[in-house]
Amino acid sequence: MKILRSFTLIVAFLVFSTALCAQSGRIATHTQIFEKLDSTKVPSLKLKKVPLSKVIDLLNEQSLELDPGPVVTGVTFINLDQEKGDPLVSITLRNSSLRNAVDLTTRSIGYTWDLKDGAVIIFEEKEKVQR
């Protein structure tokens, strides 16, 4: 009986801890995202009149490909202003952190970024992200 009770407690603990890990892994914390943005190095970025939507696709791909780990998750980038048009981005960077690349890219077109729900939200600078 004691063995069955111990086994039941162990199984319950494993199920609970697995669910907790899965849940916490779904949305990264602000600290985790900032660490990824700072530790991910972009060796070269040369854009000339590239639509912001394509730049965001590129940032999503690069953040995953260049993620230094230990757990490779990348960073999710989302354009909050998709209906407002697709501004053209022209920028050249070398050996930059992903955070610096996002800062300079968004500033170059009058946009900014913030973190919300585990993602980097890109939007026109005059707007505010609801928290």
Secondary structure as UniProt FT lines:
FT   HELIX           2..26
FT   HELIX           30..39
FT   STRAND          41..51
FT   HELIX           52..65
FT   STRAND          77..79
FT   TURN            80..81
FT   HELIX           82..84
FT   STRAND          88..97
FT   HELIX           98..108
FT   TURN            109..110
FT   STRAND          111..116
FT   TURN            117..118
FT   STRAND          119..124
FT   TURN            125..126
//
